[in-house]
């Protein structure tokens, strides 16, 4: 690979993506119609400095995860995605790797619910994308990198989320996540990134290690889809959390909604407004 070719393609495609197309405000002082370098880096979950070095040809051999994240953030076509992997000197991930591609049809669905908190996860429960209302409700996700973007890591090792759980509900959630990850590992036994995730979770969380080694059957109780989000500005919000599985793409859409006309709906709307204003600032 000529490193400048990869960087030139990323820069050219960055220039053609309008902020509105990825849920960002256009801004009154924007000199270019495309994405700023910092905006693309945040959407892809990489540092702006690393993206700068990639675009300038000073960084070589980006990982498949970085290439996929850039392709996803740039909303390129399937053929352009394949070209981006080729320019990076890589082969596009095959069927033995956990898919992290957001297909055009899933992206259209996300665009249709742009005013509703939605996040997309892959089969390992690693965050692929979150819209602005989701960030406003749950806290900004664009700064999360590496293992921070994985829900199991955040629940077993990291800071968790704004969702409030009773001890029993938390136990059922964690058991369910481990059971789901075990199914994913069975479907993708050759995925090295998945194997690394399991090793890191085992090394840093005795609780995860115990659940993983015990090989329990499915949790006895289905987790409730009713969730309470403790928002720092508006207080607790009781919401329905629906998880939609896209079988052909093997991704999960997590959607938070409130019953119209309720106090929770008003609090959710206020949280989205306040959070969006903070993200714009």
N, C-alpha and C positions, 0 to 999 in steps of 0.2 A: 504494500500500500504506500502511495505517496501521501504523507500525512496532510499535506495542504489540500488535497482533493476532498478528504473527509471534512475538514474544517470549512472549506469553501462551500460544500453542499449544505452543511448545517447553517452557515451564515446566510446563504441564499434563501433557504426555506424558512429561516427565522424572520427574514424581512417580509415574507409574504403572508405571515399569520397575523391577522388583526387581533388586537387585545380583546375585543368583544367576542370573538369566536371561541376564546378559551375562558370566558367569564371574567375578564379583567376590565376595569374602567378605562376608557380611552385617554383621559387626562387632557388638560387644556394646554400643557406645555410640551406635548410630545412632538418631536421633530420628524420622526419617522412613522410610517403607517404600521410597521411590523412590531414584533416583540423586542423589548430591551433584553440585553444579555442577562441581566439579573432576573428578569421575569422568566425567561426560558430555563435558567438554572434552577429556580425555585420550583417550577412545574415538573422538572425532571428529577428533582431531589439530589442535585449535585451542587458543588460550590461554584460561584460565579468565576472564581479564579481558575478552576479547572476547565470550565467551559471556554474561558478566554484562551487558555493554552491549547485547547483542542482546535478552536477556530483559527488560531494563528499557526497551527502546525507544530507547536512546541511540545505538545503532549502526544505520545504515540500509544498505540495498542489499547484503546478503550475496551472495557469488559463488555461481554454480551448484555449485561444488565444495564449498563450506561447507554449502549446503543439503542436498546429497546425503549428505555425511558425517554431518550431524545426523540425517537420516532413517534412515540405515543404523545409526547408534549407538542410536537410539531404537526400532529395530525396528518401524517403523510399517507399516501396510498400504499397498498400492499406491494406494488412493484417498487415504489420509492423506498419502502422499508427494506426490501431485499437488497436494493442498491446500496443503502446506507451500511448494511452489514458487510457487503462486498467491499466497499471502500475502506472499511475498518479491518479488512483482512480476515473476516469471520464468515461462517455459514449461519444463515438464519436458523433459530432454534427449531429442532424437529419435534416429533410427537412424544419423545421420551423426556422432554423438559416441561416443567410446569408452565403453561401459557401465561404470558403477562401482556398480551396484546389486547387492546380495547378495539374491537371491531367497529366498522362504520355504523352498523345497525345499533350496537350498544351506545355508541357516541350520539346517535340521533335521539335515542331514548333519553340520555342524560340532558341533551339540549332542550327536550320538551318539558322537563321538570326542573328548569333552571332556578325556580324560586323555592324549591324544596330541598332540605338537607339530604344529600346523597353522596355516598362514598362507594368506590369500586375496589374490591379485593381479589387477589388471585386465590388459587386453591390452598396456599399455605397461610392465608390470611395476612398477606403483605399488601399494604395499601398501594394501589395503582394510581388512583385519582380521587380527588374530593372537590366538590364544587364550593363556591363562595358561601352559600348558606350553611353548608356543613362545617366549614372552618369557623363561621360566626357562632355556631352552636357549640361545637366541641373544642374549639381552640385551633389556631393556625397550624396546618399540617405541612406546609411547604418547607418548613425548616427541618422536618424530620428526615434523617438520612440513614442508610444502612439498616441495621436491625431495629432502629427506632420505628420504622414503618411497619413492623410486624406486630399484629395484635397480640399474639401469644407472648412475645418478648415484653411488650408494654404491660401486660397483665401479670406475668410471672416474675419479671425482673425489673422493668422500668416503672414509670410514674403512674401507670394505669390511665384511666380516662375520667371524664366528668360524670359518667354514669354511676349512680349510687346503687350498691348491692348490699343486701343482707348477707351475713356469713353463709347461710345455706345456698342462696342464689349465686353467690360468687363461687362456691364450691362446684355447683352444677355447671356454671359457665366454663370454668377451667377444665372440668372433666370432659365436657362436650367439645371444647377446642382441641384437647389432646386426642380424643377419639377421631375427630375430623382430620387432624393432621396425620394420624396413623393411616387412615384411608387414602389420603393423598400420597403418602410415602409408598403405599402398596401399588398405586397406579403409576408412579414415576420413580421407580427404584434407582434409575441411573442419573437422576438430577443431583448434581454436585452441590448446587446452591441449597437445595433442600436438606441434603445431608449435613452441610455446614450449620444450617439453622438448628437442626436437632442436636448436634454436638454442642453448640454454644448454649442452648437452653439447658441441656443436661449438666453442663459444667457450671452454670451460674444459678440454677434454680433446683435445689433439692426436691422441692414440691413437684416440679415438672419431671425430674428424674424418677421419682417414685411412681408417678402416674404412668409414665412411659414404660417403665420396667414391669409394672404390675399387669399390663395388658388387659385392663378391665374391658368388659363388654360395653355396649352403648349405655349412656347415663339412664338411670331409672326414670328420671323426671325430665320432661321437655322444658327447656328454659322459657320463661314467660316473655312474650314480645312486648309487654308493657314495661317501659323503662322510665326512670326518673333521672333527668339530667340536672345537675346542680350548676347552673350558670352563674358566674361570678357577678354579673350585673343585674340580672332579673330574678335570681333565686331558683328554686326547684321547679322544673317543668315536667309534667307527666305526659309521656308520648308513646305512640305505637312505633315499634321498631320492626319493620318487615325486612327480611332478607330474601331476595329473589336470586335464584340460581339460573345462570345461562348455561345450559348443558353443553351446547356445541362449542362454546368458548371457555368453559370451565372457569368462570368468574362469578363473583357474588356482588350484588348490589344491595347495600344497606341503606334503607330509606326511613327517615323519621317524619312522622306526621302527627297532627293533633286534630281532634274532632272539631269541626267548624262551630263557631259561636261560643266556645268555651273559654274560660280564663286561661287555660293552657295554650290555646290557639293564639290568644293575645300576647302571652308571654313569649311564645315562639317567634311571632312576628316581630316583637320588640327586640329579642335577642339577635335576630337576623339583621335588623336595621342597624343596631348598635355595633354588632360585630363587623358588618360590611363597611361602616364608616371608619372603624379602626384599621381595617385591612387596607382601605384606600389611602388613609393618612400614612 
